Amino acid sequence: MRRQFFILSFIFLLLGGCLPQKTSPSPLIEPVLPTPAAVRFRVLAYVTEDTIPELIAYEKLTHINYAFLLPRADGTFRDVTNPWKLKKIIEMAHQRDVSVLVSVGGWGLHNEFEAIAVDPALRAVFVQNLADYAEKYQLDGIDIDWEYPVAGLSDANYLALMRELRAALPAGILLTTAVPAYGDNAEGIPAEAFEVLDFANLMVYDMAHEAHATLEMAEQALEYWAGRGLAREKMVLGVPFYSRPGEVPYRKLVASDPAAAQVDRFEFAGAMQYYNGIPTMQAKTHLALERASGIMFWALSQDATDEYSLLSAIHQVVTSQP
């Protein structure tokens, strides 16, 4: 009898498993997007070959962009002048949890980017070369500095290049870009590229020979890119460590007179120079904390290394946040 009971129970269990089950509709799962609070505030320095690795204040940075890899029209590129210096910076930065990217391009390389991006075969060569370079040097990312794609002419090619580069880079390797503050040059960056970018560096400088990087320009740039659909957590506000029109490094201005650290215009070598002193740099850092995800600057070697340091002024604001 017990055996028959178990046999019948097994049959009912088997049949029950075959009956259609009443289920509730699956809820629509929304993608979980990062929020500004979840993003570590970025302090990003562009460094060049004249930077001494041992003198970098790594503890005040989160990211370093090493400039530049110079692309050729055939999809190859000229290596950085001192590869040993890049290796040393990567080694020292990684010991301090600072990410290092290589920046590709820069001013004057528009024609090379155009030639590469318009040709699928050359794009493939370029993308593979960069992926190999990132692996060779154990880089944390690639920064594309194409100045500038042209709206209606090369913006679609820029998008194809960025998408293919994103697909070729391993997960966890950053893909970033440098973009104009606003205006006609900025229109060549298609909004569709935002989805494959980890963040964009807004170059809010060189806007005019006089007062080339005011606080108002920074506000306008953030408004422009937010209006284009670039998320706050992907906006990094760019600031200069040099003057216009003379391109005098900030360190030279304060070396000539420490009072230059507290103002945004100063006469140097007989000409008025416009730049960002400590008060404006701190105001811009507050602005970036409120409306962006970081602050970047060109370039580290132009900063003072004493109590007048702009990086130190930025760091003071960032670390004072609750």
Short mmCIF file of the C-alpha atoms (twelve columns), coordinates in Angstrom:
data_MODEL
# 
_entry.id   MODEL 
# 
loop_
_atom_site.group_PDB 
_atom_site.id 
_atom_site.type_symbol 
_atom_site.label_atom_id 
_atom_site.label_alt_id 
_atom_site.label_comp_id 
_atom_site.label_asym_id 
_atom_site.label_seq_id 
_atom_site.Cartn_x 
_atom_site.Cartn_y 
_atom_site.Cartn_z 
_atom_site.pdbx_PDB_model_num 
ATOM 1   C CA . MET A 1   0.000  0.000  0.000   1 
ATOM 2   C CA . ARG A 2   2.805  2.403  0.902   1 
ATOM 3   C CA . ARG A 3   4.475  1.564  -2.401  1 
ATOM 4   C CA . GLN A 4   1.286  2.389  -4.350  1 
ATOM 5   C CA . PHE A 5   0.941  5.670  -2.449  1 
ATOM 6   C CA . PHE A 6   4.433  6.725  -3.387  1 
ATOM 7   C CA . ILE A 7   3.852  5.732  -7.028  1 
ATOM 8   C CA . LEU A 8   0.622  7.763  -7.201  1 
ATOM 9   C CA . SER A 9   2.286  10.743 -5.491  1 
ATOM 10  C CA . PHE A 10  5.094  10.632 -8.010  1 
ATOM 11  C CA . ILE A 11  2.618  10.601 -10.928 1 
ATOM 12  C CA . PHE A 12  0.679  13.587 -9.541  1 
ATOM 13  C CA . LEU A 13  3.936  15.486 -8.983  1 
ATOM 14  C CA . LEU A 14  5.048  14.749 -12.522 1 
ATOM 15  C CA . LEU A 15  1.728  15.835 -14.021 1 
ATOM 16  C CA . GLY A 16  1.676  18.972 -11.884 1 
ATOM 17  C CA . GLY A 17  5.064  19.986 -13.261 1 
ATOM 18  C CA . CYS A 18  3.686  19.722 -16.801 1 
ATOM 19  C CA . LEU A 19  0.617  21.874 -16.190 1 
ATOM 20  C CA . PRO A 20  0.755  25.470 -17.367 1 
ATOM 21  C CA . GLN A 21  1.725  27.779 -14.542 1 
ATOM 22  C CA . LYS A 22  0.044  31.096 -13.931 1 
ATOM 23  C CA . THR A 23  2.694  33.786 -13.829 1 
ATOM 24  C CA . SER A 24  2.665  37.510 -13.296 1 
ATOM 25  C CA . PRO A 25  4.088  39.657 -16.076 1 
ATOM 26  C CA . SER A 26  7.791  40.369 -15.598 1 
ATOM 27  C CA . PRO A 27  8.351  43.930 -14.498 1 
ATOM 28  C CA . LEU A 28  10.221 46.166 -16.908 1 
ATOM 29  C CA . ILE A 29  13.799 46.349 -15.667 1 
ATOM 30  C CA . GLU A 30  15.250 49.816 -16.036 1 
ATOM 31  C CA . PRO A 31  18.991 50.106 -16.445 1 
ATOM 32  C CA . VAL A 32  20.706 51.316 -13.308 1 
ATOM 33  C CA . LEU A 33  22.490 54.513 -14.265 1 
ATOM 34  C CA . PRO A 34  25.348 55.917 -12.209 1 
ATOM 35  C CA . THR A 35  24.512 58.947 -10.118 1 
ATOM 36  C CA . PRO A 36  26.836 61.836 -9.430  1 
ATOM 37  C CA . ALA A 37  27.201 60.722 -5.817  1 
ATOM 38  C CA . ALA A 38  28.460 57.325 -6.998  1 
ATOM 39  C CA . VAL A 39  31.247 58.846 -9.070  1 
ATOM 40  C CA . ARG A 40  34.560 59.689 -7.431  1 
ATOM 41  C CA . PHE A 41  35.222 63.359 -8.124  1 
ATOM 42  C CA . ARG A 42  37.919 63.451 -10.755 1 
ATOM 43  C CA . VAL A 43  40.989 65.653 -10.609 1 
ATOM 44  C CA . LEU A 44  42.728 65.118 -13.932 1 
ATOM 45  C CA . ALA A 45  46.110 66.474 -14.964 1 
ATOM 46  C CA . TYR A 46  47.405 66.590 -18.497 1 
ATOM 47  C CA . VAL A 47  51.129 65.938 -18.335 1 
ATOM 48  C CA . THR A 48  53.690 66.296 -21.099 1 
ATOM 49  C CA . GLU A 49  57.187 65.029 -21.730 1 
ATOM 50  C CA . ASP A 50  58.679 67.890 -19.694 1 
ATOM 51  C CA . THR A 51  57.033 66.563 -16.517 1 
ATOM 52  C CA . ILE A 52  59.313 64.931 -13.948 1 
ATOM 53  C CA . PRO A 53  57.553 61.767 -12.674 1 
ATOM 54  C CA . GLU A 54  58.995 62.028 -9.166  1 
ATOM 55  C CA . LEU A 55  57.679 65.576 -8.712  1 
ATOM 56  C CA . ILE A 56  54.012 64.831 -9.507  1 
ATOM 57  C CA . ALA A 57  51.667 65.314 -6.533  1 
ATOM 58  C CA . TYR A 58  49.886 62.001 -7.140  1 
ATOM 59  C CA . GLU A 59  48.022 62.261 -3.845  1 
ATOM 60  C CA . LYS A 60  46.105 65.263 -5.224  1 
ATOM 61  C CA . LEU A 61  45.055 63.560 -8.479  1 
ATOM 62  C CA . THR A 62  42.708 60.813 -9.599  1 
ATOM 63  C CA . HIS A 63  43.681 60.700 -13.299 1 
ATOM 64  C CA . ILE A 64  46.650 61.590 -15.479 1 
ATOM 65  C CA . ASN A 65  46.469 62.069 -19.260 1 
ATOM 66  C CA . TYR A 66  49.885 61.695 -20.866 1 
ATOM 67  C CA . ALA A 67  50.072 63.867 -23.998 1 
ATOM 68  C CA . PHE A 68  50.471 63.076 -26.835 1 
ATOM 69  C CA . LEU A 69  50.462 60.105 -29.144 1 
ATOM 70  C CA . LEU A 70  50.476 61.692 -32.602 1 
ATOM 71  C CA . PRO A 71  48.375 59.838 -35.203 1 
ATOM 72  C CA . ARG A 72  49.510 59.387 -38.803 1 
ATOM 73  C CA . ALA A 73  47.086 59.313 -41.715 1 
ATOM 74  C CA . ASP A 74  47.757 55.589 -42.260 1 
ATOM 75  C CA . GLY A 75  46.394 54.605 -38.834 1 
ATOM 76  C CA . THR A 76  49.766 54.301 -37.126 1 
ATOM 77  C CA . PHE A 77  51.166 56.879 -34.738 1 
ATOM 78  C CA . ARG A 78  54.397 58.382 -33.491 1 
ATOM 79  C CA . ASP A 79  55.155 57.134 -30.009 1 
ATOM 80  C CA . VAL A 80  55.617 59.519 -27.116 1 
ATOM 81  C CA . THR A 81  59.077 61.055 -27.032 1 
ATOM 82  C CA . ASN A 82  60.136 59.401 -23.790 1 
ATOM 83  C CA . PRO A 83  58.374 56.033 -23.356 1 
ATOM 84  C CA . TRP A 84  60.422 55.371 -20.218 1 
ATOM 85  C CA . LYS A 85  58.857 58.444 -18.620 1 
ATOM 86  C CA . LEU A 86  55.342 57.218 -19.403 1 
ATOM 87  C CA . LYS A 87  56.228 53.835 -17.871 1 
ATOM 88  C CA . LYS A 88  57.574 55.514 -14.745 1 
ATOM 89  C CA . ILE A 89  54.489 57.674 -14.328 1 
ATOM 90  C CA . ILE A 90  52.236 54.630 -14.732 1 
ATOM 91  C CA . GLU A 91  54.253 52.737 -12.123 1 
ATOM 92  C CA . MET A 92  54.184 55.553 -9.579  1 
ATOM 93  C CA . ALA A 93  50.543 56.462 -10.269 1 
ATOM 94  C CA . HIS A 94  49.296 52.903 -9.859  1 
ATOM 95  C CA . GLN A 95  50.993 52.687 -6.481  1 
ATOM 96  C CA . ARG A 96  48.734 55.564 -5.417  1 
ATOM 97  C CA . ASP A 97  45.483 54.460 -7.075  1 
ATOM 98  C CA . VAL A 98  45.751 57.080 -9.830  1 
ATOM 99  C CA . SER A 99  44.595 56.116 -13.341 1 
ATOM 100 C CA . VAL A 100 46.804 56.897 -16.342 1 
ATOM 101 C CA . LEU A 101 45.505 57.408 -19.870 1 
ATOM 102 C CA . VAL A 102 47.367 58.285 -23.033 1 
ATOM 103 C CA . SER A 103 45.959 61.226 -24.968 1 
ATOM 104 C CA . VAL A 104 45.918 60.838 -28.749 1 
ATOM 105 C CA . GLY A 105 46.003 63.824 -31.078 1 
ATOM 106 C CA . GLY A 106 46.088 67.432 -29.972 1 
ATOM 107 C CA . TRP A 107 46.013 70.664 -31.930 1 
ATOM 108 C CA . GLY A 108 46.964 70.454 -35.607 1 
ATOM 109 C CA . LEU A 109 46.134 66.772 -36.222 1 
ATOM 110 C CA . HIS A 110 42.691 67.298 -37.782 1 
ATOM 111 C CA . ASN A 111 43.676 66.078 -41.247 1 
ATOM 112 C CA . GLU A 112 45.173 62.868 -39.872 1 
ATOM 113 C CA . PHE A 113 42.014 62.114 -37.890 1 
ATOM 114 C CA . GLU A 114 39.869 62.853 -40.923 1 
ATOM 115 C CA . ALA A 115 41.851 60.435 -43.105 1 
ATOM 116 C CA . ILE A 116 41.686 57.657 -40.511 1 
ATOM 117 C CA . ALA A 117 38.051 58.051 -39.509 1 
ATOM 118 C CA . VAL A 118 36.595 58.173 -43.021 1 
ATOM 119 C CA . ASP A 119 38.144 54.824 -44.056 1 
ATOM 120 C CA . PRO A 120 36.864 51.650 -42.293 1 
ATOM 121 C CA . ALA A 121 40.129 49.822 -42.987 1 
ATOM 122 C CA . LEU A 122 42.249 52.613 -41.508 1 
ATOM 123 C CA . ARG A 123 39.903 52.895 -38.530 1 
ATOM 124 C CA . ALA A 124 40.466 49.196 -37.869 1 
ATOM 125 C CA . VAL A 125 44.254 49.638 -38.011 1 
ATOM 126 C CA . PHE A 126 44.143 52.680 -35.739 1 
ATOM 127 C CA . VAL A 127 41.819 51.047 -33.219 1 
ATOM 128 C CA . GLN A 128 43.888 47.864 -33.029 1 
ATOM 129 C CA . ASN A 129 47.101 49.835 -32.633 1 
ATOM 130 C CA . LEU A 130 45.631 51.776 -29.718 1 
ATOM 131 C CA . ALA A 131 44.247 48.651 -28.054 1 
ATOM 132 C CA . ASP A 132 47.693 47.038 -28.350 1 
ATOM 133 C CA . TYR A 133 49.353 50.171 -26.978 1 
ATOM 134 C CA . ALA A 134 47.046 50.236 -23.952 1 
ATOM 135 C CA . GLU A 135 47.861 46.601 -23.229 1 
ATOM 136 C CA . LYS A 136 51.604 47.066 -23.736 1 
ATOM 137 C CA . TYR A 137 51.844 49.914 -21.240 1 
ATOM 138 C CA . GLN A 138 49.091 48.691 -18.883 1 
ATOM 139 C CA . LEU A 139 47.216 51.932 -19.394 1 
ATOM 140 C CA . ASP A 140 43.912 52.630 -17.706 1 
ATOM 141 C CA . GLY A 141 42.420 54.303 -20.741 1 
ATOM 142 C CA . ILE A 142 42.594 56.135 -24.060 1 
ATOM 143 C CA . ASP A 143 41.756 59.831 -24.473 1 
ATOM 144 C CA . ILE A 144 40.915 61.043 -27.995 1 
ATOM 145 C CA . ASP A 145 41.736 64.697 -28.636 1 
ATOM 146 C CA . TRP A 146 40.481 65.391 -32.165 1 
ATOM 147 C CA . GLU A 147 40.361 69.147 -32.702 1 
ATOM 148 C CA . TYR A 148 37.761 69.153 -34.231 1 
ATOM 149 C CA . PRO A 149 35.256 66.930 -36.071 1 
ATOM 150 C CA . VAL A 150 33.091 69.011 -38.405 1 
ATOM 151 C CA . ALA A 151 29.307 68.831 -38.060 1 
ATOM 152 C CA . GLY A 152 27.737 67.334 -41.180 1 
ATOM 153 C CA . LEU A 153 31.114 66.277 -42.565 1 
ATOM 154 C CA . SER A 154 33.119 64.184 -40.117 1 
ATOM 155 C CA . ASP A 155 30.862 63.808 -37.068 1 
ATOM 156 C CA . ALA A 156 29.534 60.432 -38.283 1 
ATOM 157 C CA . ASN A 157 33.100 59.235 -38.833 1 
ATOM 158 C CA . TYR A 158 34.047 60.404 -35.348 1 
ATOM 159 C CA . LEU A 159 31.133 58.399 -33.957 1 
ATOM 160 C CA . ALA A 160 32.165 55.272 -35.887 1 
ATOM 161 C CA . LEU A 161 35.730 55.633 -34.624 1 
ATOM 162 C CA . MET A 162 34.665 55.997 -31.002 1 
ATOM 163 C CA . ARG A 163 32.240 53.075 -31.174 1 
ATOM 164 C CA . GLU A 164 34.847 50.806 -32.726 1 
ATOM 165 C CA . LEU A 165 37.439 51.854 -30.204 1 
ATOM 166 C CA . ARG A 166 35.048 51.195 -27.333 1 
ATOM 167 C CA . ALA A 167 34.325 47.715 -28.713 1 
ATOM 168 C CA . ALA A 168 38.041 46.930 -29.035 1 
ATOM 169 C CA . LEU A 169 39.081 48.054 -25.553 1 
ATOM 170 C CA . PRO A 170 38.721 45.542 -22.696 1 
ATOM 171 C CA . ALA A 171 36.087 46.125 -20.050 1 
ATOM 172 C CA . GLY A 172 37.324 48.529 -17.421 1 
ATOM 173 C CA . ILE A 173 39.589 50.469 -19.788 1 
ATOM 174 C CA . LEU A 174 38.435 54.077 -19.976 1 
ATOM 175 C CA . LEU A 175 37.512 55.826 -23.203 1 
ATOM 176 C CA . THR A 176 37.406 59.609 -22.925 1 
ATOM 177 C CA . THR A 177 37.569 62.593 -25.239 1 
ATOM 178 C CA . ALA A 178 38.457 66.270 -25.143 1 
ATOM 179 C CA . VAL A 179 35.745 68.569 -26.474 1 
ATOM 180 C CA . PRO A 180 35.390 72.322 -27.126 1 
ATOM 181 C CA . ALA A 181 33.624 74.425 -24.526 1 
ATOM 182 C CA . TYR A 182 30.719 75.345 -26.840 1 
ATOM 183 C CA . GLY A 183 30.111 76.978 -30.208 1 
ATOM 184 C CA . ASP A 184 30.443 75.754 -33.781 1 
ATOM 185 C CA . ASN A 185 33.414 73.475 -33.080 1 
ATOM 186 C CA . ALA A 186 31.436 71.656 -30.400 1 
ATOM 187 C CA . GLU A 187 28.635 70.811 -32.842 1 
ATOM 188 C CA . GLY A 188 30.879 68.207 -34.485 1 
ATOM 189 C CA . ILE A 189 30.687 65.946 -31.431 1 
ATOM 190 C CA . PRO A 190 27.524 63.832 -31.914 1 
ATOM 191 C CA . ALA A 191 25.390 63.133 -28.859 1 
ATOM 192 C CA . GLU A 192 25.314 59.431 -29.782 1 
ATOM 193 C CA . ALA A 193 28.970 59.229 -28.753 1 
ATOM 194 C CA . PHE A 194 28.099 59.997 -25.138 1 
ATOM 195 C CA . GLU A 195 26.923 56.429 -24.527 1 
ATOM 196 C CA . VAL A 196 30.345 54.927 -25.298 1 
ATOM 197 C CA . LEU A 197 32.359 57.575 -23.432 1 
ATOM 198 C CA . ASP A 198 33.259 57.269 -19.775 1 
ATOM 199 C CA . PHE A 199 33.579 61.042 -19.592 1 
ATOM 200 C CA . ALA A 200 34.425 64.115 -21.648 1 
ATOM 201 C CA . ASN A 201 36.962 66.818 -20.808 1 
ATOM 202 C CA . LEU A 202 35.504 70.242 -21.569 1 
ATOM 203 C CA . MET A 203 38.284 72.529 -22.833 1 
ATOM 204 C CA . VAL A 204 37.011 75.801 -21.407 1 
ATOM 205 C CA . TYR A 205 40.007 77.914 -22.346 1 
ATOM 206 C CA . ASP A 206 41.464 79.713 -25.363 1 
ATOM 207 C CA . MET A 207 38.024 81.255 -25.849 1 
ATOM 208 C CA . ALA A 208 39.466 84.747 -26.380 1 
ATOM 209 C CA . HIS A 209 42.810 86.507 -26.227 1 
ATOM 210 C CA . GLU A 210 41.487 88.499 -23.319 1 
ATOM 211 C CA . ALA A 211 39.874 86.722 -20.373 1 
ATOM 212 C CA . HIS A 212 40.135 83.399 -22.202 1 
ATOM 213 C CA . ALA A 213 38.744 81.244 -19.383 1 
ATOM 214 C CA . THR A 214 36.351 83.140 -17.147 1 
ATOM 215 C CA . LEU A 215 33.998 81.645 -14.589 1 
ATOM 216 C CA . GLU A 216 31.082 82.714 -16.790 1 
ATOM 217 C CA . MET A 217 32.537 80.752 -19.708 1 
ATOM 218 C CA . ALA A 218 32.765 77.677 -17.493 1 
ATOM 219 C CA . GLU A 219 29.121 78.059 -16.500 1 
ATOM 220 C CA . GLN A 220 28.109 78.473 -20.139 1 
ATOM 221 C CA . ALA A 221 30.043 75.354 -21.165 1 
ATOM 222 C CA . LEU A 222 28.376 73.210 -18.513 1 
ATOM 223 C CA . GLU A 223 24.970 74.526 -19.577 1 
ATOM 224 C CA . TYR A 224 25.729 73.826 -23.232 1 
ATOM 225 C CA . TRP A 225 26.792 70.202 -22.751 1 
ATOM 226 C CA . ALA A 226 23.998 69.468 -20.297 1 
ATOM 227 C CA . GLY A 227 21.596 70.813 -22.919 1 
ATOM 228 C CA . ARG A 228 23.155 68.458 -25.466 1 
ATOM 229 C CA . GLY A 229 22.390 65.519 -23.182 1 
ATOM 230 C CA . LEU A 230 25.806 64.870 -21.666 1 
ATOM 231 C CA . ALA A 231 25.183 63.529 -18.165 1 
ATOM 232 C CA . ARG A 232 26.646 65.348 -15.195 1 
ATOM 233 C CA . GLU A 233 28.688 62.289 -14.204 1 
ATOM 234 C CA . LYS A 234 30.380 62.394 -17.616 1 
ATOM 235 C CA . MET A 235 31.307 66.097 -17.575 1 
ATOM 236 C CA . VAL A 236 34.786 67.164 -16.450 1 
ATOM 237 C CA . LEU A 237 35.405 70.916 -16.398 1 
ATOM 238 C CA . GLY A 238 38.667 71.989 -18.015 1 
ATOM 239 C CA . VAL A 239 40.734 74.915 -16.717 1 
ATOM 240 C CA . PRO A 240 44.048 76.480 -17.829 1 
ATOM 241 C CA . PHE A 241 47.301 76.751 -15.931 1 
ATOM 242 C CA . TYR A 242 48.574 79.394 -18.386 1 
ATOM 243 C CA . SER A 243 47.695 82.832 -19.706 1 
ATOM 244 C CA . ARG A 244 46.475 84.377 -22.917 1 
ATOM 245 C CA . PRO A 245 47.558 85.991 -25.149 1 
ATOM 246 C CA . GLY A 246 51.141 85.186 -24.213 1 
ATOM 247 C CA . GLU A 247 50.685 81.555 -23.068 1 
ATOM 248 C CA . VAL A 248 52.783 82.345 -20.019 1 
ATOM 249 C CA . PRO A 249 52.844 79.475 -17.495 1 
ATOM 250 C CA . TYR A 250 51.124 80.396 -14.251 1 
ATOM 251 C CA . ARG A 251 54.287 79.501 -12.316 1 
ATOM 252 C CA . LYS A 252 56.178 82.263 -14.145 1 
ATOM 253 C CA . LEU A 253 53.517 84.828 -13.354 1 
ATOM 254 C CA . VAL A 254 53.621 84.181 -9.614  1 
ATOM 255 C CA . ALA A 255 57.394 83.871 -9.654  1 
ATOM 256 C CA . SER A 256 57.535 87.439 -10.984 1 
ATOM 257 C CA . ASP A 257 55.137 88.645 -8.277  1 
ATOM 258 C CA . PRO A 258 53.252 86.500 -5.724  1 
ATOM 259 C CA . ALA A 259 50.360 88.972 -5.892  1 
ATOM 260 C CA . ALA A 260 49.552 87.496 -9.322  1 
ATOM 261 C CA . ALA A 261 48.164 84.421 -7.549  1 
ATOM 262 C CA . GLN A 262 45.154 86.355 -6.270  1 
ATOM 263 C CA . VAL A 263 43.977 87.946 -9.522  1 
ATOM 264 C CA . ASP A 264 43.056 86.905 -13.076 1 
ATOM 265 C CA . ARG A 265 44.989 89.540 -14.993 1 
ATOM 266 C CA . PHE A 266 48.543 90.661 -14.559 1 
ATOM 267 C CA . GLU A 267 51.102 92.620 -16.535 1 
ATOM 268 C CA . PHE A 268 54.035 90.426 -17.473 1 
ATOM 269 C CA . ALA A 269 56.997 91.475 -19.635 1 
ATOM 270 C CA . GLY A 270 55.150 94.620 -20.667 1 
ATOM 271 C CA . ALA A 271 51.886 92.931 -21.740 1 
ATOM 272 C CA . MET A 272 48.642 92.242 -19.909 1 
ATOM 273 C CA . GLN A 273 48.054 88.517 -19.389 1 
ATOM 274 C CA . TYR A 274 44.708 86.855 -18.597 1 
ATOM 275 C CA . TYR A 275 44.486 83.591 -16.646 1 
ATOM 276 C CA . ASN A 276 42.929 82.024 -13.549 1 
ATOM 277 C CA . GLY A 277 44.328 82.919 -10.130 1 
ATOM 278 C CA . ILE A 278 43.630 80.987 -6.955  1 
ATOM 279 C CA . PRO A 279 40.213 82.566 -6.123  1 
ATOM 280 C CA . THR A 280 38.796 81.832 -9.595  1 
ATOM 281 C CA . MET A 281 40.308 78.343 -9.621  1 
ATOM 282 C CA . GLN A 282 38.630 77.572 -6.318  1 
ATOM 283 C CA . ALA A 283 35.326 79.011 -7.566  1 
ATOM 284 C CA . LYS A 284 35.546 76.783 -10.634 1 
ATOM 285 C CA . THR A 285 36.248 73.766 -8.444  1 
ATOM 286 C CA . HIS A 286 33.101 74.510 -6.427  1 
ATOM 287 C CA . LEU A 287 31.203 74.845 -9.715  1 
ATOM 288 C CA . ALA A 288 32.512 71.478 -10.926 1 
ATOM 289 C CA . LEU A 289 31.561 69.847 -7.642  1 
ATOM 290 C CA . GLU A 290 28.016 71.172 -8.034  1 
ATOM 291 C CA . ARG A 291 27.436 70.590 -11.739 1 
ATOM 292 C CA . ALA A 292 30.036 68.167 -13.098 1 
ATOM 293 C CA . SER A 293 32.017 65.116 -12.026 1 
ATOM 294 C CA . GLY A 294 35.502 66.521 -12.016 1 
ATOM 295 C CA . ILE A 295 38.020 69.145 -13.007 1 
ATOM 296 C CA . MET A 296 40.934 68.824 -15.414 1 
ATOM 297 C CA . PHE A 297 43.733 71.164 -16.337 1 
ATOM 298 C CA . TRP A 298 46.319 71.829 -18.993 1 
ATOM 299 C CA . ALA A 299 49.036 71.367 -17.958 1 
ATOM 300 C CA . LEU A 300 50.691 70.201 -14.751 1 
ATOM 301 C CA . SER A 301 54.183 71.504 -15.531 1 
ATOM 302 C CA . GLN A 302 52.799 75.053 -15.766 1 
ATOM 303 C CA . ASP A 303 51.764 75.090 -12.106 1 
ATOM 304 C CA . ALA A 304 53.663 76.575 -9.208  1 
ATOM 305 C CA . THR A 305 55.038 74.066 -6.709  1 
ATOM 306 C CA . ASP A 306 54.837 76.198 -3.573  1 
ATOM 307 C CA . GLU A 307 51.999 77.745 -1.585  1 
ATOM 308 C CA . TYR A 308 50.726 79.389 -4.778  1 
ATOM 309 C CA . SER A 309 50.004 76.084 -6.522  1 
ATOM 310 C CA . LEU A 310 46.691 75.958 -8.402  1 
ATOM 311 C CA . LEU A 311 46.497 72.189 -7.950  1 
ATOM 312 C CA . SER A 312 46.818 72.678 -4.218  1 
ATOM 313 C CA . ALA A 313 44.004 75.244 -4.363  1 
ATOM 314 C CA . ILE A 314 41.815 72.703 -6.180  1 
ATOM 315 C CA . HIS A 315 42.748 69.980 -3.710  1 
ATOM 316 C CA . GLN A 316 41.887 72.196 -0.748  1 
ATOM 317 C CA . VAL A 317 38.340 72.696 -2.062  1 
ATOM 318 C CA . VAL A 318 37.827 69.031 -2.944  1 
ATOM 319 C CA . THR A 319 39.031 67.716 0.414   1 
ATOM 320 C CA . SER A 320 36.994 70.273 2.369   1 
ATOM 321 C CA . GLN A 321 33.744 68.729 1.131   1 
ATOM 322 C CA . PRO A 322 31.760 66.760 3.746   1 
# 
